[in-house]
């Protein structure tokens, strides 16, 4: 399958690779190493399609504090459990955080805290599906994209600075 992409450059995180299948956004890659692996395993075409232009505009609005919720067609692929988690992530208000256990309770599976963490890790639509808003029960910034809590911290600080305005 041929995928289209474009790149949004943010001062906070650097280049973000936004990928579309022509109908919906299917991936947002934050890390250059992962992007290189993804692009070497799939046929990728840089595109200025209307969908990708809209995604770039909305990403820019997000990083300028003008957009609190994305309005893009998304296509995620995961288990029914993961999809429940991702849907719950989309309901976390801008600039706020919840714990992994709160998400587990929200989806009706209070003992699935670790599985919620794994679903967050499997989220391929970073920022748009805001897994960065999920933190540890003790309010610590735990596991973002493995050990990249610095990214989580930057995104939360960005949102909280605009939420206070």
C-alpha positions as CSV (number, residue, x, y, z in Angstrom):
1,X,0.0,0.0,0.0
2,X,1.3,3.4,-1.0
3,X,1.2,6.0,1.8
4,X,1.4,9.7,1.6
5,X,3.2,12.0,4.1
6,X,4.2,15.5,4.9
7,X,6.3,17.0,7.7
8,X,5.4,19.5,10.3
9,X,8.4,21.1,12.0
10,X,7.8,22.2,15.6
11,X,10.3,24.1,17.7
12,X,9.3,22.0,20.7
13,X,9.8,18.5,19.1
14,X,11.4,19.0,15.7
15,X,10.0,17.2,12.7
16,X,6.7,15.3,13.0
17,X,5.9,13.0,10.1
18,X,2.2,12.8,9.3
19,X,1.1,9.9,7.2
20,X,-2.1,9.3,5.3
21,X,-3.5,6.4,3.3
22,X,-5.3,8.9,1.2
23,X,-8.5,8.7,3.2
24,X,-7.4,9.2,6.8
25,X,-4.4,10.0,9.0
26,X,-2.8,6.6,9.9
27,X,0.4,7.6,11.7
28,X,2.1,10.5,13.3
29,X,5.8,9.7,13.9
30,X,7.7,11.8,16.3
31,X,11.1,10.1,16.1
32,X,13.5,10.3,13.1
33,X,14.9,6.8,13.7
34,X,11.4,5.3,13.7
35,X,10.5,7.4,10.6
36,X,13.5,6.0,8.7
37,X,12.5,2.5,9.6
38,X,8.8,3.1,8.6
39,X,9.7,4.8,5.3
40,X,12.1,2.0,4.4
41,X,9.4,-0.6,4.9
42,X,6.6,1.2,3.0
43,X,6.3,3.0,-0.2
44,X,6.0,6.6,0.8
45,X,5.2,9.6,-1.3
46,X,5.5,13.2,0.0
47,X,2.2,14.9,-0.7
48,X,0.5,18.2,-0.4
49,X,-3.0,16.6,-0.4
50,X,-5.9,18.4,1.1
51,X,-6.0,16.0,4.0
52,X,-2.3,16.4,4.8
53,X,-2.5,20.2,4.4
54,X,-5.4,20.2,6.9
55,X,-3.4,18.0,9.3
56,X,-0.4,20.4,9.0
57,X,-2.7,23.4,9.7
58,X,-4.3,21.7,12.7
59,X,-0.9,20.7,14.0
60,X,0.3,24.2,13.7
61,X,-2.8,25.5,15.5
62,X,-2.2,23.0,18.3
63,X,1.4,24.1,18.8
64,X,0.3,27.7,18.8
65,X,-2.3,27.0,21.5
66,X,-5.2,27.7,19.1
67,X,-6.5,24.1,18.7
68,X,-7.6,22.0,21.6
69,X,-9.1,19.1,19.7
70,X,-8.2,17.7,16.3
71,X,-10.8,17.3,13.6
72,X,-9.3,14.8,11.2
73,X,-10.3,11.5,9.8
74,X,-8.3,8.9,11.7
75,X,-7.7,5.3,11.0
76,X,-6.2,3.3,13.8
77,X,-5.5,-0.4,13.9
78,X,-5.5,-2.3,17.1
79,X,-7.4,-4.7,19.2
80,X,-10.9,-3.9,20.5
81,X,-9.3,-3.2,23.9
82,X,-6.7,-0.8,22.4
83,X,-9.4,1.0,20.5
84,X,-11.4,1.5,23.7
85,X,-8.3,3.0,25.3
86,X,-7.6,5.3,22.4
87,X,-11.2,6.5,22.3
88,X,-10.9,7.2,26.0
89,X,-7.7,9.2,25.4
90,X,-9.5,11.4,22.9
91,X,-11.9,12.4,25.7
92,X,-9.2,13.8,28.0
93,X,-9.5,17.5,28.0
94,X,-6.7,19.7,26.6
95,X,-4.2,20.7,29.3
96,X,-5.4,18.0,31.8
97,X,-4.0,14.7,32.8
98,X,-5.5,11.4,34.0
99,X,-3.8,8.3,35.4
100,X,-3.5,4.9,33.7
101,X,-5.7,3.5,36.4
102,X,-8.4,6.2,35.7
103,X,-8.4,5.1,32.0
104,X,-8.7,1.5,33.0
105,X,-11.7,2.3,35.2
106,X,-13.3,4.5,32.5
107,X,-13.2,1.6,30.0
108,X,-14.7,-0.7,32.5
109,X,-11.6,-2.8,33.2
110,X,-10.0,-1.4,36.4
111,X,-7.4,-4.2,36.7
112,X,-6.0,-3.5,33.2
113,X,-3.7,-0.7,34.2
114,X,-0.6,-2.3,32.5
115,X,-2.6,-3.1,29.4
116,X,-3.7,0.5,29.2
117,X,0.0,1.4,29.3
118,X,0.7,-1.0,26.5
119,X,-2.2,0.4,24.5
120,X,-0.8,3.9,24.9
121,X,2.6,2.7,23.7
122,X,0.9,1.2,20.6
123,X,-0.9,4.5,19.8
124,X,0.3,5.4,16.3
125,X,-1.5,8.8,16.3
126,X,0.6,10.7,18.8
127,X,-0.6,14.1,19.9
128,X,-3.9,13.8,17.9
129,X,-4.8,10.8,20.1
130,X,-3.3,12.4,23.3
131,X,-1.6,9.5,25.1
132,X,0.8,12.2,26.5
133,X,-2.0,13.2,28.9
134,X,-1.8,9.9,30.7
135,X,0.5,9.9,33.8
136,X,1.2,7.7,36.7
137,X,-1.2,7.4,39.6
138,X,1.4,9.2,41.8
139,X,1.3,12.0,39.2
140,X,4.8,11.1,37.7
141,X,5.5,11.2,34.0
142,X,5.8,7.6,33.3
143,X,6.6,5.8,30.0
144,X,6.0,7.8,26.8
145,X,7.1,6.0,23.7
146,X,9.1,3.7,26.0
147,X,11.4,6.1,27.9
148,X,10.8,9.4,26.2
149,X,9.1,11.2,29.0
150,X,10.9,14.4,27.9
151,X,8.4,14.5,25.0
152,X,5.5,14.0,27.3
153,X,6.7,16.8,29.5
154,X,7.1,19.2,26.6
155,X,3.6,18.5,25.3
156,X,2.0,18.8,28.7
157,X,3.9,22.0,29.5
158,X,2.8,23.4,26.1
159,X,-0.8,22.6,26.7
160,X,-0.8,23.8,30.3
161,X,0.8,27.1,29.4
162,X,-2.0,27.8,26.8
163,X,-4.7,26.4,29.1
164,X,-3.9,29.0,31.7
165,X,-4.3,31.9,29.2
